[in-house]
Amino acid sequence: MIDLSPLSSVSVDPATRTVRVGGGATWGQVDAATHEHGLAVPCGIISTTGVGGLNARRRDRSPHTGLRPDDRHLLAAQVVLPDGRPVTASADENPDLFWALRGGGGNFGVVTEFTSAPTR
């Protein structure tokens, strides 16, 4: 088990309407930071749930169950691969890893930061 709680920073950029969230942050921290700017990241309903835990949870992608709460808003993830290399996963950089992190399976690395696009 890896304790990411020291990586609990949340940084909101209201100009670009993005939020960078440490892998150890909770949804309560994200809600508090985005609310200050009139933004919100659709997520779970329990404020003590970890962002990394909820985003990393694998779910059925059928139209009946839908996506994980943040799938449509996740723009990128900073990941430490099993060999220790840090990489960015996004639609443009390492797109296969980005797909995998969003429900393609597990054990691809440790996500240390998420970048999302909050809604108004």
C-alpha positions as semicolon CSV with decimal commas, in nm:
position;residue;x (nm);y (nm);z (nm)
1;M;0,000;0,000;0,000
2;I;0,123;0,348;-0,084
3;D;0,013;0,645;0,128
4;L;-0,040;0,943;-0,101
5;S;-0,195;1,165;0,167
6;P;0,108;1,400;0,167
7;L;0,023;1,473;-0,200
8;S;-0,302;1,649;-0,117
9;S;-0,260;1,983;-0,291
10;V;-0,543;2,129;-0,499
11;S;-0,471;2,413;-0,741
12;V;-0,747;2,583;-0,939
13;D;-0,675;2,794;-1,247
14;P;-0,998;2,989;-1,304
15;A;-0,867;3,140;-1,631
16;T;-0,830;2,800;-1,798
17;R;-1,102;2,640;-1,583
18;T;-0,875;2,354;-1,480
19;V;-0,788;2,202;-1,146
20;R;-0,474;2,007;-1,056
21;V;-0,528;1,763;-0,773
22;G;-0,266;1,564;-0,584
23;G;-0,319;1,190;-0,575
24;G;-0,375;1,201;-0,199
25;A;-0,639;1,476;-0,194
26;T;-0,999;1,412;-0,095
27;W;-1,309;1,521;-0,284
28;G;-1,391;1,754;0,006
29;Q;-1,066;1,941;-0,058
30;V;-1,143;1,959;-0,431
31;D;-1,497;2,081;-0,365
32;A;-1,374;2,354;-0,130
33;A;-1,108;2,478;-0,375
34;T;-1,327;2,475;-0,686
35;H;-1,629;2,624;-0,509
36;E;-1,428;2,941;-0,439
37;H;-1,424;2,998;-0,817
38;G;-1,781;2,893;-0,890
39;L;-1,665;2,560;-1,031
40;A;-1,724;2,195;-0,945
41;V;-1,580;1,861;-1,049
42;P;-1,855;1,598;-1,070
43;C;-1,750;1,328;-0,826
44;G;-1,871;1,104;-0,548
45;I;-2,096;1,218;-0,266
46;I;-1,866;1,138;0,027
47;S;-1,621;1,423;0,092
48;T;-1,363;1,200;0,263
49;T;-1,323;0,975;-0,043
50;G;-0,978;1,002;-0,196
51;V;-0,957;1,140;-0,548
52;G;-0,705;0,875;-0,650
53;G;-0,912;0,590;-0,512
54;L;-1,230;0,694;-0,687
55;N;-1,060;0,772;-1,018
56;A;-0,863;0,447;-1,015
57;R;-1,166;0,231;-0,945
58;R;-1,251;0,015;-1,244
59;R;-1,615;0,021;-1,353
60;D;-1,823;-0,126;-1,627
61;R;-1,843;0,122;-1,913
62;S;-2,184;0,011;-2,039
63;P;-2,446;0,278;-2,113
64;H;-2,652;0,140;-1,825
65;T;-2,396;0,206;-1,551
66;G;-2,214;0,502;-1,702
67;L;-1,861;0,622;-1,641
68;R;-1,685;0,695;-1,317
69;P;-1,785;1,042;-1,201
70;D;-1,478;1,224;-1,332
71;D;-1,408;1,033;-1,656
72;R;-1,548;1,298;-1,887
73;H;-1,361;1,576;-1,708
74;L;-1,019;1,415;-1,662
75;L;-0,767;1,586;-1,891
76;A;-0,439;1,431;-1,778
77;A;-0,267;1,234;-1,506
78;Q;0,090;1,235;-1,378
79;V;0,188;0,872;-1,330
80;V;0,491;0,703;-1,180
81;L;0,536;0,381;-1,376
82;P;0,645;0,054;-1,213
83;D;1,003;0,116;-1,329
84;G;1,004;0,451;-1,145
85;R;0,973;0,679;-1,449
86;P;0,729;0,970;-1,416
87;V;0,513;1,028;-1,725
88;T;0,210;1,229;-1,829
89;A;-0,094;1,043;-1,955
90;S;-0,342;1,242;-2,164
91;A;-0,517;1,227;-2,500
92;D;-0,196;1,359;-2,659
93;E;0,077;1,205;-2,440
94;N;0,076;0,831;-2,374
95;P;-0,287;0,796;-2,489
96;D;-0,291;0,419;-2,429
97;L;-0,198;0,473;-2,066
98;F;-0,460;0,749;-2,039
99;W;-0,724;0,509;-2,174
100;A;-0,608;0,237;-1,934
101;L;-0,622;0,469;-1,631
102;R;-0,980;0,556;-1,720
103;G;-1,103;0,199;-1,695
104;G;-0,888;-0,027;-1,909
105;G;-0,758;-0,223;-1,614
106;G;-0,514;-0,166;-1,333
107;N;-0,157;-0,190;-1,207
108;F;-0,014;0,060;-1,456
109;G;0,154;0,283;-1,200
110;V;0,078;0,532;-0,926
111;V;-0,112;0,848;-1,018
112;T;0,042;1,136;-0,828
113;E;-0,165;1,415;-0,985
114;F;-0,488;1,455;-1,181
115;T;-0,577;1,749;-1,407
116;S;-0,948;1,798;-1,462
117;A;-1,182;2,047;-1,624
118;P;-1,444;2,149;-1,367
119;T;-1,792;2,256;-1,470
120;R;-1,983;2,566;-1,368
